[in-house]
Amino acid sequence: MAKKPTRLHFSEDDLADSKVRKAAAHAEKTADKAEKAADKLVSQKKATKLKMEGDASASRKTKLRFEKATFEEVSERPSRAKQVVTRGASASVLAKAHQSISEYENDNVGVQSAQEGMKAVENTAYTVDYARYSHKMKAHDKADKLLEKSDKANVDALYEKFKKENPEPGSNVISRWKQKQAIKKEYAAAKAGKDTIKGTAATAKGTEKAAKSAKTVTEKAAEFCTTHSKAILIVLIGGVLFMIVSSMFSSCGAMFQGGMQTVLGTSFTAEDEDIIGADDDYKALEADLRREIDQIEQTHSGYDEYRYELDEINHNPYELAAYLTVKFEDYTRSEVQSTLQWLFEQQYELTLTEEVEIRTRTETRTGTSTHTDSETGETYEEEYEYEVEVEYEYYILNVKLRNRGLHNVITGAGLSEDEMERYEVLLETRGNRPDIFGDDIYATPGGEYTDYDIPGEALTDTRFANMVREAEKYLGYPYVWGGSSPSTSFDCSGFVSWVLNHCGNGWSVGRQTANGLMGCCDIIPKSSAKPGDLIFFQGTYNTAGASHVGIYVGNGMMIHCGNPISYASIETNYWQQHFYCFGRVR
């Protein structure tokens, strides 16, 4: 049965809040659309209203109740099964007719021809019948979808009201998600209130019936107790114990159910091998891209110059796992291959453009001149060299790799609001598998950062003090692929490039990669490193040369853009394994 939408009613005080007013207007608009679609299916129309009441005794709660409502009769959703059964009866009769005709069709060409004509008519009729069925279904499907949107808009409006009444609704994304889930459940329960009323009436009827026989049962029980007092005592004690244990298990069951819902909602649901395998497949695509870039001068030979503008190639595996969980839940490695390819194509864009410049160069050429001997009068030729400026075509191949960032791709992938909330929750919790990706430095949801108190004597170096003052402005900023400014946030090389360009030391290095920043430095031995030097690492992802860069602050510490921008010890096993060199900015 198609259903009419539920309409919420807000007080003037509620609508005074701009966010509530906007959400309420959206809910009303979606309800209008849903009602319009349902009207086409409705035989008798009356409105269903859902009212909200504020509980004066408990300001942090919201109650939902149905007013007395008449539920309209709506045309039944067409049943495909019913259609098939109806057609089946007629089909069986026709089949027998065809069978009888077939016995004689070899002897009579005209009969055979007639049968073929009958089959064609039947097929046409079936096609028309199915088309009519599909047309009916479309109307019901549209009404159902619009009703679903209306319910979602109502929940959003209720959530905005909740936030208005509770200015601090949740300390983090998980608590906010749980609050919204609770509102969804309350809304669904309020909508189902009419069913609850029916159930209550049935229960009351059953209770009345039981009461009629209670007197008889009580009299018999009293008689039994007087003659079996000791046995009754034992039974009573056992009954009390049973009630206590049952109550415990009942409570625990409810707690367990609620806890399980929370755990499942915040967890990766696929097997570890599939989660890791899918991420390995994505890394393989990135490795192929790196090899393609590394071989460009061989595959596109003949250019006078190759100019590279390359973003880093890498991704946060938790972002990938969270997205796949939201879209597929308990997915396998094999079933997400097309999605991995699509995400990769959206994240990375490699463009090769040819540029031709008209340049001039100096060329030495040879000429001859004729001379006459003054004494003999004989003539002779003499060679000489001269220089000329010549124009020529200078061919340049520009190689540009843009990394849009996997997170940016996901947020623009058309996830619903609920799916986006789930995605953010999974990032916050790391899918309740914080160690699944090992020591991958990019395998982090971001958020909190490590701080560090730099010794005062190190800050007497003005150059270093300028760098630290600029760098610490961005502590806690998230890692964003290709990011190079506070407005976009940063990646590792974008962060260091920004600090160098804006710290006031007179440097202007532009936007460099980690390897490009190394080219702006004089390489120095580890024993000579001091605060303000840059520290480079290799092999943190698949690229030649330096792949990660930070600013060394002394005492085995650096400030760098991991996720988020943070201080970190360079003495850990991970950083020691990937250490490349120190560099001093020229």
FENCORJO-V99339 format. One record per backbone hydrogen bond with DSSP energy under -0.5 kcal/mol. NH is the residue of the N-H (numbers start at 1). CO is the residue of the C=O. E is the energy in kcal/mol with one decimal. If there is no record, write none. Layout:
# FENCORJO-V99339
NH|CO|E, NH|CO|E
This chain:
# FENCORJO-V99339
2|75|-0.7, 7|48|-0.8, 9|50|-0.6, 15|11|-2.2, 16|12|-0.8, 17|14|-1.5, 21|17|-2.8, 22|18|-2.4, 23|19|-2.4, 24|20|-3.0, 25|21|-2.2, 26|22|-2.1, 27|23|-2.3, 28|24|-2.4, 29|25|-2.2, 30|26|-2.4, 31|27|-2.1, 32|28|-2.1, 33|29|-1.8, 34|30|-2.4, 35|31|-2.8, 36|32|-2.2, 37|33|-2.1, 38|34|-2.3, 39|35|-2.5, 40|36|-0.8, 40|37|-0.5, 41|38|-2.0, 42|38|-0.8, 43|73|-1.9, 44|73|-1.4, 46|44|-0.5, 50|7|-2.1, 51|49|-0.5, 51|65|-2.4, 52|9|-0.6, 53|63|-1.9, 55|61|-0.7, 56|54|-0.8, 58|55|-1.1, 61|58|-1.9, 63|53|-2.0, 65|51|-2.5, 67|49|-1.2, 71|69|-0.6, 72|70|-0.6, 74|72|-0.5, 75|41|-3.3, 80|78|-0.6, 83|79|-1.8, 84|80|-2.4, 85|81|-2.4, 86|82|-2.6, 87|83|-2.6, 88|84|-1.9, 89|85|-1.7, 90|86|-1.3, 91|87|-2.6, 92|88|-2.1, 93|89|-1.3, 94|90|-2.3, 95|91|-2.4, 96|92|-1.8, 97|93|-1.9, 98|94|-2.7, 99|95|-2.2, 100|96|-2.2, 101|97|-2.5, 102|98|-2.4, 103|99|-1.0, 103|100|-0.6, 104|100|-0.5, 104|101|-1.6, 105|101|-0.9, 107|104|-1.0, 108|104|-0.9, 112|108|-1.9, 113|109|-2.4, 114|110|-2.3, 115|111|-2.6, 116|112|-2.1, 117|113|-1.9, 118|114|-2.4, 119|115|-2.5, 120|116|-2.0, 121|117|-2.1, 122|118|-2.5, 123|119|-2.6, 124|120|-2.2, 125|121|-2.6, 126|122|-2.7, 127|123|-2.4, 128|124|-2.5, 129|125|-2.7, 130|126|-2.8, 131|127|-2.2, 132|128|-2.4, 133|129|-2.2, 134|130|-2.8, 135|131|-2.4, 136|132|-2.2, 137|133|-2.5, 138|134|-2.1, 139|135|-1.4, 140|136|-1.7, 141|137|-3.2, 142|138|-2.6, 143|139|-2.1, 144|140|-2.6, 145|141|-2.5, 146|142|-2.4, 147|143|-2.1, 148|144|-2.2, 149|145|-2.2, 150|146|-2.2, 151|147|-2.4, 152|148|-2.1, 153|149|-2.5, 154|150|-2.1, 155|151|-2.2, 156|152|-2.4, 157|153|-2.2, 158|154|-2.5, 159|155|-2.4, 160|156|-2.1, 161|157|-2.0, 162|158|-2.3, 163|159|-2.5, 164|160|-1.9, 165|161|-2.2, 166|162|-1.5, 176|172|-2.0, 177|173|-2.0, 178|174|-2.4, 179|175|-2.2, 180|176|-2.1, 181|177|-2.2, 182|178|-2.1, 183|179|-2.0, 184|180|-2.3, 185|181|-2.1, 186|182|-2.3, 187|183|-2.6, 188|184|-2.5, 189|185|-2.5, 190|186|-2.3, 191|187|-2.3, 192|188|-1.7, 193|190|-1.4, 194|191|-0.5, 195|192|-1.0, 196|192|-1.4, 197|193|-1.9, 198|194|-1.5, 199|195|-2.1, 200|196|-2.3, 201|197|-2.2, 202|198|-2.1, 203|199|-2.1, 204|200|-2.4, 205|201|-2.1, 206|202|-2.1, 207|203|-2.3, 208|204|-2.2, 209|205|-1.9, 210|206|-2.1, 211|207|-2.0, 212|208|-1.4, 213|209|-0.8, 213|210|-0.6, 214|211|-0.9, 215|211|-0.6, 217|213|-1.9, 218|214|-2.7, 219|215|-2.3, 220|216|-2.0, 221|217|-2.2, 222|218|-2.4, 223|219|-1.7, 224|220|-1.9, 225|221|-2.4, 226|222|-1.6, 227|223|-0.8, 227|224|-0.7, 228|224|-1.1, 232|228|-2.0, 233|229|-1.9, 234|230|-1.8, 235|231|-2.3, 236|232|-2.6, 237|233|-2.3, 238|234|-2.5, 239|235|-2.6, 240|236|-2.5, 241|237|-2.2, 242|238|-2.4, 243|239|-2.4, 244|240|-2.3, 245|241|-2.6, 246|242|-3.0, 247|243|-2.6, 248|244|-2.3, 249|245|-2.7, 250|246|-2.7, 251|247|-2.6, 252|248|-2.9, 253|249|-2.7, 254|250|-2.2, 255|251|-2.8, 256|252|-3.5, 257|253|-2.8, 258|254|-2.5, 259|255|-3.0, 260|256|-3.1, 261|257|-2.1, 262|258|-1.9, 263|259|-2.9, 264|260|-2.9, 265|261|-2.1, 266|262|-1.2, 266|263|-0.5, 267|264|-0.9, 268|431|-1.7, 274|271|-0.6, 275|271|-2.3, 276|272|-2.9, 277|273|-1.9, 278|274|-2.5, 279|275|-1.7, 280|276|-2.5, 281|277|-2.1, 282|278|-1.8, 283|279|-2.4, 284|280|-2.0, 285|281|-1.6, 286|282|-1.8, 287|283|-2.4, 288|284|-2.2, 289|285|-1.8, 290|286|-2.2, 291|287|-2.4, 292|288|-2.2, 293|289|-2.1, 294|290|-2.6, 295|291|-1.6, 296|293|-1.3, 298|295|-1.1, 299|295|-2.8, 300|296|-2.5, 301|298|-0.6, 304|395|-1.5, 305|395|-1.4, 307|397|-2.4, 308|306|-0.5, 309|399|-2.8, 311|401|-1.6, 314|312|-0.7, 317|315|-0.7, 319|316|-0.9, 320|316|-1.4, 321|317|-2.6, 322|318|-2.4, 323|319|-2.1, 324|320|-2.4, 325|321|-2.0, 326|322|-2.2, 327|323|-2.3, 328|324|-2.7, 329|325|-2.1, 331|329|-2.1, 336|332|-0.6, 336|333|-0.8, 337|334|-1.1, 340|336|-2.6, 341|337|-2.2, 342|338|-2.2, 343|339|-2.8, 344|340|-2.5, 345|341|-2.4, 346|342|-1.7, 347|343|-2.3, 348|344|-2.5, 349|402|-2.0, 351|349|-0.6, 351|400|-2.7, 353|351|-0.5, 353|398|-2.1, 355|396|-3.0, 357|355|-0.5, 357|394|-2.5, 359|357|-0.8, 359|392|-2.7, 361|390|-2.2, 363|361|-0.5, 363|388|-2.9, 365|386|-3.7, 367|384|-3.5, 369|382|-2.5, 371|380|-3.9, 373|378|-4.1, 377|373|-2.5, 380|371|-3.0, 382|369|-2.8, 384|367|-2.8, 386|365|-2.7, 388|363|-2.4, 390|361|-3.1, 390|388|-0.6, 392|359|-2.7, 394|357|-3.1, 394|392|-0.5, 395|393|-0.6, 396|355|-3.1, 397|305|-2.3, 398|353|-3.1, 398|396|-0.6, 399|307|-3.6, 399|397|-0.6, 400|351|-2.5, 400|398|-0.6, 401|309|-2.4, 402|349|-2.5, 402|400|-0.5, 403|401|-0.5, 404|347|-3.1, 404|402|-0.7, 409|405|-2.1, 410|406|-2.5, 411|407|-2.5, 412|408|-1.1, 413|410|-1.8, 420|416|-2.6, 421|417|-2.2, 422|418|-2.4, 423|419|-2.5, 424|420|-2.3, 425|421|-2.3, 426|422|-2.5, 427|423|-1.8, 428|424|-2.2, 429|425|-2.3, 430|426|-0.9, 431|426|-1.5, 432|429|-1.6, 433|430|-1.9, 436|433|-1.4, 438|435|-1.6, 440|437|-1.4, 443|440|-1.6, 444|442|-1.8, 446|563|-0.6, 448|446|-0.6, 451|449|-0.5, 454|452|-0.8, 458|455|-1.0, 459|455|-0.9, 459|456|-0.7, 460|457|-1.1, 461|458|-1.2, 462|460|-0.9, 465|461|-2.8, 466|462|-2.3, 467|463|-1.6, 468|464|-2.6, 469|465|-2.4, 470|466|-1.8, 471|467|-2.6, 472|468|-2.8, 473|470|-0.8, 474|471|-1.6, 475|472|-1.2, 476|565|-2.5, 477|474|-2.3, 480|490|-3.1, 483|480|-2.5, 485|489|-1.5, 488|485|-0.8, 489|485|-1.7, 490|478|-1.0, 491|483|-1.8, 495|491|-2.5, 496|492|-1.8, 497|493|-2.6, 498|494|-2.1, 499|495|-2.4, 500|496|-2.5, 501|497|-2.2, 502|498|-1.7, 503|499|-1.2, 507|500|-0.5, 512|510|-0.8, 515|546|-0.5, 517|513|-2.5, 518|514|-1.6, 519|515|-1.1, 520|517|-1.3, 521|518|-1.3, 522|584|-2.4, 523|521|-0.6, 524|582|-1.8, 528|525|-1.5, 529|526|-1.2, 532|552|-3.0, 533|530|-2.2, 534|583|-3.1, 535|550|-2.3, 536|581|-3.0, 537|548|-2.5, 538|578|-2.9, 543|541|-1.4, 547|537|-3.1, 548|537|-1.6, 550|535|-2.1, 551|559|-2.7, 552|533|-2.8, 552|550|-0.6, 553|557|-2.4, 554|557|-0.7, 557|554|-1.4, 558|568|-2.3, 559|551|-2.3, 560|566|-2.4, 562|560|-1.1, 562|564|-1.0, 563|564|-0.5, 564|477|-0.6, 565|477|-2.5, 566|560|-2.4, 567|450|-2.6, 568|558|-2.5, 570|556|-2.4, 571|556|-0.6, 572|569|-0.6, 576|572|-2.4, 577|573|-2.3, 578|574|-1.3, 579|575|-0.7, 579|576|-0.6, 580|536|-2.6, 581|536|-1.2, 582|524|-0.9, 583|534|-2.8, 584|522|-2.4, 585|583|-0.5, 586|520|-2.1
